[in-house]
């Protein structure tokens, strides 16, 4: 699995290296359930220089080996934890960008004549 790449929440072109490549990210996991969750989680040390870009709503692009393509996720939450040596790290949880459409309120106008 390639390292996650963080993009700004207003980004529309995800072909470059974005704001930062999270080279120190560990425990990168994608959880996909058919007709259910599609989540990304990873652990990043708080002392990492790229930590400043880990903000809620920013995008994270990561390569999904099971589908053999890049996937986009949004950062939703992070929990601060301590590792076995006592260093402060964060467990970052992300949702697939598909979840963004869940708030869509657009209903197309449909006119049924003779129905």
C-alpha positions as CSV (number, residue, x, y, z in Angstrom):
1,X,0.0,0.0,0.0
2,X,1.3,3.4,-1.0
3,X,1.6,6.2,1.6
4,X,-1.5,8.4,2.1
5,X,-1.5,11.8,0.4
6,X,-3.4,14.7,2.0
7,X,-5.2,17.3,-0.2
8,X,-7.0,20.5,0.7
9,X,-10.7,20.2,1.3
10,X,-11.4,22.4,-1.7
11,X,-9.1,20.5,-4.1
12,X,-10.5,19.2,-7.4
13,X,-7.4,17.8,-9.0
14,X,-5.9,14.8,-7.2
15,X,-3.1,14.0,-9.7
16,X,-0.3,15.7,-7.8
17,X,1.3,15.2,-4.4
18,X,-1.2,17.5,-2.6
19,X,-0.3,19.2,0.6
20,X,1.8,16.4,2.0
21,X,2.7,12.7,1.6
22,X,2.3,11.0,5.0
23,X,5.4,8.8,4.9
24,X,5.3,8.2,8.6
25,X,1.8,6.8,8.6
26,X,1.5,3.3,10.0
27,X,-1.3,0.8,10.5
28,X,-3.0,1.9,7.3
29,X,-6.3,0.0,7.0
30,X,-9.2,0.2,4.6
31,X,-12.4,-1.4,5.8
32,X,-15.0,-2.0,3.1
33,X,-18.3,-3.9,3.7
34,X,-20.6,-4.7,0.8
35,X,-23.6,-2.4,1.1
36,X,-22.0,-0.9,4.3
37,X,-19.0,0.9,5.6
38,X,-16.1,2.2,3.5
39,X,-13.6,3.6,5.9
40,X,-9.8,4.4,6.1
41,X,-7.8,4.5,9.3
42,X,-4.2,5.1,10.0
43,X,-1.8,6.2,12.8
44,X,0.4,9.3,12.5
45,X,2.9,10.6,15.1
46,X,1.9,14.0,16.4
47,X,5.6,15.1,15.9
48,X,5.4,14.5,12.2
49,X,5.9,17.6,10.0
50,X,2.9,16.8,7.9
51,X,0.6,16.8,11.0
52,X,-0.4,20.4,10.3
53,X,-2.3,19.2,7.1
54,X,-4.3,16.6,8.9
55,X,-7.5,18.7,9.4
56,X,-11.1,17.6,9.4
57,X,-12.7,17.6,5.9
58,X,-9.4,17.4,4.1
59,X,-9.1,14.7,1.5
60,X,-6.8,11.7,1.8
61,X,-5.8,9.6,-1.3
62,X,-4.5,6.1,-0.8
63,X,-4.0,3.1,-3.1
64,X,-6.5,0.3,-2.5
65,X,-4.8,-3.0,-3.3
66,X,-8.1,-5.0,-3.3
67,X,-9.5,-2.8,-6.1
68,X,-6.1,-2.0,-7.6
69,X,-6.8,1.8,-7.8
70,X,-6.6,5.0,-5.8
71,X,-9.4,5.8,-3.4
72,X,-10.4,9.2,-1.9
73,X,-11.5,9.6,1.7
74,X,-12.4,12.6,3.9
75,X,-10.8,13.1,7.3
76,X,-13.7,12.9,9.9
77,X,-12.0,12.5,13.3
78,X,-8.8,11.7,15.1
79,X,-8.1,10.3,18.5
80,X,-4.9,11.0,20.4
81,X,-3.3,7.9,21.8
82,X,0.1,7.0,23.2
83,X,2.2,4.2,21.7
84,X,4.2,1.6,23.6
85,X,7.1,4.0,24.2
86,X,4.8,6.8,25.4
87,X,5.0,9.0,22.3
88,X,1.8,10.9,21.4
89,X,0.2,9.6,18.1
90,X,-3.2,10.1,16.5
91,X,-5.5,7.5,15.1
92,X,-7.1,9.2,12.1
93,X,-10.5,8.0,10.8
94,X,-11.7,8.8,7.3
95,X,-14.9,8.1,5.3
96,X,-15.0,7.4,1.6
97,X,-16.0,10.4,-0.5
98,X,-19.1,8.6,-1.5
99,X,-20.5,9.6,2.0
100,X,-20.5,13.2,0.8
101,X,-23.4,12.5,-1.5
102,X,-25.5,11.4,1.5
103,X,-26.3,15.0,2.3
104,X,-27.4,15.9,-1.3
105,X,-30.8,17.5,-1.4
106,X,-31.2,17.7,-5.1
107,X,-34.3,16.1,-6.6
108,X,-34.7,16.4,-10.3
109,X,-37.9,17.8,-11.7
110,X,-39.9,15.0,-13.3
111,X,-43.1,15.7,-15.1
112,X,-45.3,12.7,-15.7
113,X,-47.9,13.2,-18.4
114,X,-50.6,10.6,-18.9
115,X,-49.2,8.4,-16.1
